[in-house]
Amino acid sequence: MLLLLALCACAHVTQDQTVCPESRDVRCLTRTVCSMDASRGCRVCRCESASVEGPDGKPQPPPANDPR
């Protein structure tokens, strides 16, 4: 059941034609982060890290209202 929820919740960009072909198969449990590759004219995507370092240097989840 948990696996099914994870598969349904993953972010992906398969239908986005502005994404480079090799990035269309990216599947993320976190947010998908894309940046424009000007030389190729398409966006390259990757999965965002599941945690970030807090002020104490220890990993913590990103804030829910993170504007990135």
VENFENBEL-V470159 format. One record per backbone hydrogen bond with DSSP energy under -1.0 kcal/mol. CO is the residue of the C=O (numbers start at 1). NH is the residue of the N-H. E is the energy in kcal/mol with one decimal. If there is no record, write none. Layout:
CO&NH&E, CO&NH&E
//
This chain:
1&5&-2.1, 2&6&-2.3, 3&7&-2.5, 4&8&-2.0, 5&9&-1.9, 11&28&-2.2, 13&16&-1.1, 16&19&-1.3, 18&43&-3.0, 20&23&-1.8, 23&26&-1.4, 28&11&-2.6, 31&48&-2.8, 33&46&-2.3, 35&44&-2.9, 37&41&-2.1, 37&42&-1.2, 42&37&-2.9, 43&20&-3.0, 44&35&-2.3, 46&33&-3.1, 52&60&-3.2, 54&57&-2.0, 58&54&-2.8, 60&52&-3.8, 63&66&-1.5
//
